[in-house]
Amino acid sequence: MVSAEAVQEQARSLKGTRWRHQGRTDKGGDCAGVVIRIAQALGLPHEDWRNYRRSPDGQTLEAILDRCCVRADEPAPGGIL
């Protein structure tokens, strides 16, 4: 099991990365890209998805996260908000 600290460390390593729609590299990324890059760095199983629009519809990302993540009642260190 990966610790919350390991997730936080990986997330902090991405601080300062430019925003880029559907980006997955050091040159830029979006919120989904952050989740994917953390999963890759920690060797976690993950599904990459790129068929989402630039302007959020309020449903697509939530549906994707529901497929790959467990919902928590309260925010916790290392969680996806």
Summary of the structure (lengths in Angstrom):
residues: 81
radius of gyration: 12.6
end to end distance: 19.8
largest distance: 34.3
contacts: 166
relative contact order: 0.18
helix: 38%
strand: 6%
